[in-house]
């Protein structure tokens, strides 16, 4: 078989991998760790770990609450993170970016601050069959309060979105359309600019879930032309509890607060309050300051590697690993869209996904098994669970080889 690695980049990426301390550890009595659970959360480079450590050692203070030097430094770091993230996704300005605890908080914010006041009985929220629960359940919660309902666009058997089917469902009852940029189960890369254009021409706002895209592809929210873009920091080499919601400025201006408390107000009286401009209007309470300091460092790190290089490297890994996995008898890959990120869901005939993942773990290989927070998608494929190997730029072809060897061994044991 002609499986070709990417030798030009492989040399550079060995040095990059060395910056991730955790990847050097072993598990189960000395087995080298093969970390293939990147769609779940990514590992963190030393620079990010040190930035968080340095913040607590040298800079720790609350933001925007005091005039003393430390507080000003912390505020500058926090707002610097907003600017770095805004630049990274090509937002029009840092003020278009609400810092959140992740995608889940971002979609819930859109549900309660944007959608709920606009929904009427009979209205529709359009999502797709391949979404993470974070891009389904918040819409259900607000629909249940208003007599609206959620509808899902169909997908094809190879895991591609049925784009015509999605567009056909865009009727005037749809008050928000939602789609993932990259599927966390299938790896499918959706044509979000085309979907945004179809939505725009019908006056329907589009929310894109970028959780699995921002860490792996160059993302330009303005080129996509969507209205909301949600992402999460811990999948892009940053700390947990960080992320963002980008929205066009006039949309943010039109939204009511979802959380109330400190920092989001202009003036508070006992009877009522007036609110700060966005993004502060949506950032009540003390944020994850150290986390965003780490996330800003993660952005610098990803930029120094280059998102185009990352996408190219991971595409090479996807092609290599897919070809090698096809050598495992009885293995079926779920999700074979022509445009895919390096996420491979699979089943092996006669083996339950959890048993398989447990045996892989004993060989030091970390994959995820389960429904991946995508019940409707599992139902669509008629399976309760899959195993999922998800690659990042710091993974290697040798790790794909170890996965295949461990699968062959597990298969023999389970047969
Ligand atoms: N959307 C997608 C596609 C995801 O993969 C995930 C996480 O797995 C989420 C949303 C939720 O992200 P978080 O738990 O960081 O809010």
Boltz pocket constraint, residues with backbone or C-beta under 6 A from the ligand:
constraints:
  - pocket:
      binder: B
      contacts: [[A, 39], [A, 40], [A, 101], [A, 102], [A, 103], [A, 104], [A, 105], [A, 132], [A, 134], [A, 135], [A, 180], [A, 182], [A, 183], [A, 184], [A, 209], [A, 211], [A, 212], [A, 232], [A, 233], [A, 234], [A, 242]]
      max_distance: 6.0
